[in-house]
Amino acid sequence: MSSSRSREGAALSVLTAIIRGEAWTASSLRNPILRKNYRRLNRTFCRSNPVTEDLCEPCLRLLPIVGSRSDLLSAGHRLGRHLIPALLRVAAYADRWIRSPEDWIPKEGDQWSDLLRHLFVRWELPAFFESAWLEKGDLRYLERDWYCDIAAGKNWRKLEKIPASVTGRSVHFAMTAPDELTVREALRWGQLTAMGASPALIDEVLKSCVVNTISNDEVWSCLLAKVVGSKNFESRNFGMMADFFGGLYQWNQFFRARDLVRLPLSELLNHCRKHWRRLLDNALADGLKFKTDDLGDAGLRRDLQRYTHAWWEPMECVPIEEIQHRARNGKKTVWQVTQLVRHSQLVAEAVAMNHCVDSFRRSCQRKFSAIFSVGEMVDQDGCQQVERRVTVEVYRKKRWVIQAKRRWNDEPERVELEVISQWARANAILVRP
């Protein structure tokens, strides 16, 4: 037996051992690409659980065939590190295989596409459908269900959870969508093309949250019809409107979304713009700074949603107050203690104080911690301003001060500790040593 055949046999025996959860030695594999793929596979099967138990049998049928008859596992491939997860998803759909993997004889060209066609396809599919096997999430996934159904000859409009607005004309155009699109992007591309949307508007829609949202299609289809039918609508404004409605759905305001989408397009656009402007003004008032104030910037809107929509109930019986403090040398100072009740306030405090208080959002939302900003009132150009000095964390249930930190997590100075103690006594909060 030649040395190449013996190495191939050894690689296949290692592959079988990995799938069965047995011990194996990576140094026995000379091919570095094969070794990396085997290590990725081992992360799935190194521990026994219901998922790996269900995958074991189909993987023992599929992967040795792939390893022995193709170079998918041993040579560089366009999928790269996504190849092993994609093969595991294919194995999870073993009940939808229409041909046995043992009957697969790879053809010239793209072996990955050829494997998918052999296992699933009765009727030829557009290339963009292959993106279904790269979608992250559960092994059984909606796009992969669609792939199997369409490959078996099922009508698009009879697919599970397909939006009601998808017409036969939309499907016709979707089947000609560019190869680089995902399945959901191709679906919207076909819908917009059938409606006569401009290429600029199609690009904006495909970059928005509308693509991944297939529920609540009554509102989305109405919004798309409005913007496509308007001759004066600027395409760059679509993302601002889509993110606004996406936020309404996130907060379960379905009826409000249905009412607002019926407004004339000009009124609806002004309403959305005022909403984002209000969030930006509130964030700026909390002390946040952004690289841009352009509401058309998707990154800015994403930050505004994340920072300003995360809030929590303040700790009881602790008002914002000013504290008059007299030092031992007789110097009088005025201090202000403010409770931080929004994520934007935590982020602004973290940026100003150079510490990690912004990571306390979940602790505050779960009512474990309450965060307070202690600052000294100083005169700057004739105006009284608060200069941040100390950030204080209080354990809400017991009303204890857990920690107090200055900038760069330094310990508070004596005068600051005296101010914190004075404030704590006035609000029945215990300062532990």
N, C-alpha and C positions, 0 to 999 in steps of 0.2 A: 504494500500500500504506500502511495506517495506521501511525502511529508505534508503537502497542502491538504490532502484528503484527511489525514489524521488530525490536522489542526481544525479542519471544519467539523469533524466528528466531535472533537473535544469541546469546541465552542457550542455545539448543539446540546451536548450533555450538560454543560454549565447553564445554558438557557433553561433546560428542563428542571435542573436543580433549583434555580432561582424561582421559577413559577410555583414549585412545590414547597417553597420556603425552606429549602435545605441549605447547608453551608456551601460556600464556593470560594474560590481564590481568584482575585482579580488579576494577579500577576501571571496567571496561566494564559491570558489573552494578550497576544502581541499587538493586535490592531487597536490603536488608541480610540478610534471612533466607536468600534464595537464595545470596548470596555466602558466608555461613557454611557452608551445606551443601556448596557446591562446594569450599570449602577443606577440609572434612572428607573429601570424596571424593578430593581431590587427594593427601592423605596416603597413600592406598592405591596410587594409580597413578603417583606421581611417580618411583618406581624400579621397574625391571623385575625380576621374579622369577617363579618358577613359579606362585605363587598368583595374581598379577595377570594373568599370561598366560592362565590358565584362566578367570578372571573376565571378561576383556575382551569376548568375544563375547556372553555372556548379558547383560552390562551394556549393551552397545550396542543390544540388542534391548529391554531392560526400561526403563532409566532415561529415554531420550527419550520413551517413551510416557507414563511417570509424569509427566515434566516438562511435556508438552504437553497432556495430557488431565485433569490434576488439579492441585490447589494444594498437594500434599503437600510439595514442595520449596520453594515460594515463600511459604507462609503458616505461621503458628505452628501447631504440632501437639502433641498430648499426648505423643508420644514424644520430642520435643525433640531433643537431641544424639544420641539413640539411633536416630534414624530412618535415617541413612545406614548404620551398621553392620547394621541389620536388613535393609535393601534389598540389601546385599551378600550376606548370608546367603541371602536369597531367590534371588538370582542364582546362588549356588553350588549350588542345588537345581534347576537348569534341567532336569536329566534327569528330575525328578519332576513337572514341569508337565504338567497334563492338558489345558490350553487355552493357546493362544498369547497372549502379552501384547498383540499387535497387535489382537486381538479384544476387548480390554477396553474397555467403556464404563462409566465410573463412575456409580454410582447415588447418590441422595441419602443423606446420613448419613455414617457413618465410612468414608472412602475407603480407609484402610489395611486395615480388615477386609474391605472389598469386594474389594480387590486380592488378598488371600490366598485368599478364597473362589473367585475366578475362576481362579487359577492352580493350586490344589491340591484343592479340596473337591468331592467327589461327594456325601458324606453330611454333613449339618449337624453341627458340633462345638460343644461348650460354649465360652464366651468365654475361659475360663482357658487353653485350649490355645494361644492367641496368644502367651502368655508364652514359648513355646518359641523364638520368633524374637528374643527379648531376652536369652537366655542367653549369657553370655560364654564364650569358649573357641574351639575349632576351628570352622571354617565348617561342617563336617559334624559334627553333634552328636546325641547319643542322643535328646533330647527332640524335635528337629526330625525325626529319622527316625520317631519315634512319631507326630508330627503328620501326616506324609505318609501313613503306613500307616493310621491311623484315618480320615483324610479320604477314603482310597480304599476304606474299608469293611472293613478287616482287624479281626479280633477282638482285643480288648485282651490277652487271656491268651496270645495267640500272638506278642506283640511280643518283640523281641530284649531279653534281660536283664530281662524283667519278673519280679518276685519270685514265687516259687511260692505264697506265702501269699495272693496276690490271687485271690479267688474271684469267681464270677459276681455274687454279692450285693454284694461290695465294689465291683465295676465299676459296678453299678447305682447305688449311692450316689455314687460318684465323679463320674458324669456330671451330678450335681445340685450339685456343690461350688460354693461362692461364686466369683464371677468374678475377684476380686482375688488368688486363690491361684495359685501356679505349678503346673506339671503334676505334679511330684513331691509337692507339698503336697496337691494334690487327690487323688492316689492314696492317700496315708496318711489323708487325711480320710475317704475312702470306706471304707477298711479299718477305721478306728476306729469310724465310725458303724455299720457292719455288726456290729461286736462289741458295740455298746451302750455305748460310752465316754461319759462325761459331757463337756459342753462345756468345762469347766475343764481336764480331762485332755487333750482334743484340742488346746486352745491350747498347753499345755505341750509336747506331742509335736511340734507344728508349729514350735515355736521351738528344738527340739533338733537334734542332729546326725543323728538317725534319718531325717529327711526326705531328706537328700542321699545317704544310704548305702543303696543297693539291693542290694549284695552281702551275703553272710553273713546272709541273711534267716532262716535257721533260728534263730539266736540272737535277732534282733530280734523276730520273730513270737512266740517263746516269752516274751520279756520283756513285750511288749505284752499278751499273754493274761494274764500274771500280774497286772499292775497293773490291767487292766480288771476282772478277776474278783475283786479284793479290795475289800471294802466300806469298809475303814478306811484305805486308802492315800491319803496327801495328794499332790495333783497336783503341787505345787511341788517335790517330791522327785524327780520323774522326770528332770529335766535332769541332776541329780547322778549318777544311775545311767547315763543314756545317755552322758554324757561319760566316765565310767569305762570302759565297754565300748568307746567310740570310741578311748580311749587304748590299750587292749589290742590292738585291730586295728592301730593305728599302729605298735606294736612287734611285730607279727606273732605275738601270743600267742593264736592262734585256739583251740587246744585248751583253754587255761585259761578262755577266755571260754565255751566250751561246757560246761565243768564247773561254772563258777560260776553260770550262768543256771539250772541245775537246782536250786539251793538254794531252800529256802522263802523267800518274799518278805521276811520280817522279817530273816532272817539275811543275805540278799543286800543289803538296805538298810544294815544295820549294817556290813557289809564295805566298802561303797562310802563310807559316812561316815567310817570309820576311815582309809581310803586318802586322802581329801581332807584330813582333819585332820592326818595325818602329813606330807603335802606342805606344808601351811600352817605347821606347827611348824618344819619344816626351813628354810623360806623366812624365817621370823621369826628363827630362829637365825643365818641368814646375814646378817641385818641389813636385810632388806627390810621395808617398811612398806606397808600396804594401807588403802584407805578403809573397808573393812568386813572383818569376820571371819565373815560369814554364808556358810556353805558352799553355800547355795541360790542365791547370786549367780553368774550365768553369767560375768560379767566376771572375778570373782575366780578361778574355776576355770580360765578361759582363761589368765590370767596365771600361775597355778601350773603348768599344763602347759608353758607356754612357758619358764618360768624354771628349773624343777626337773628337767625331763627332758633338758635340754641340758647334757651334761657331757663331759669328755675325760680321757684318761690324763695323770697328772701328769708333769712333767719328771723324768727319772731322777736319782737320787742327790742330791736336794735336799730334805732333810727340813725340817719345821717346827722352828725352833730359836730359842733366846734368845741374844742377843749382849750380853756385858758390854762397855761402852765407857767409856774414860777420856778425857775431854777434856784439852786442853792446860793448862787451869787446874786440873786435878786432879779435876774433878767427875765422878762415876760415874753412869752411866745404864744401864738395861736396855731392850733392844729385842727385838721379835719380828718375824720374817719368815715370812709365810704364803703358800703358793702357792694361787691361786684356780683351782679346777677345775670350777666350775659357773657357768652363766649367771646364776643368782641372786646368786652372790658378785660377779660383775662388775657387775651392776646396783647392788647395795648399795654397792660401792666407788665407782662413778660418782656416785651420789647424794651420798655422804658427801664426796667430793673435788671435786665440781662439774667433772668433765671427762668425756670420751667413751670411757672404757675399756670400757663395756658393748658398744660396737660391734666389739670384738675377738673376739667369740665364734667366728666362722668361722675366723679366723686361728689360734685356739687348737685348734679341732677338727681342723684340717688339720695340726696339729703344727708350724706355723711359729713361733708365739709361745708363750711361757709368761709369765704375769702373776703378779707377787708384790706383796703389800701389806706395807709396812714401817711398823711402828708402835712408839711408845714406851710402855713400861709406866709408868703413872702411878697414884698413890694417890688414890682418890676415895671419901671417907666410909669410910675404913678398908678399902676393897676395891681390889685390883689390877685395873686395866682397861687395855686397849690403845687408845691414841689414834692414829688413822691419821695418818701424816705424808707418806709418799711411795709412789707406785705405780711399779713397775719392770717394763719389758718386756724379755724376754731372747729372743734368736734361738736356738732350741733346737738346731739342727743344729751351729752353731759355738760355742754357749755364750757368746754375747756379750751384754752389756747394750746394748740399742738405745737406750732412753730411760728417763729417770727424772723424774717430774713430781710436784710438790706440788699442793695445792688450787689450783683455777683455772689449772692448767697452768703454775704458777710453777716456776722452777728450784730444786732442793734447796739448802738451806743447807750450810755447811761441815761441821757435825757430822753431818748426814744423809749427806753424801757419804762421810765417813769410815766410818760404819756400813755403808753399801752396799759399800764397798771391802773392809772386813774380812769381811763375809759372802761376797762374791764369791770372795775368795782361799781361804776355807775350803771352798768348793764347786767349785773349779776353773772359775770363770766369769771371763771377761775383761771388764774395764771399760775400754772404749775412751775416749780423750780426746774 
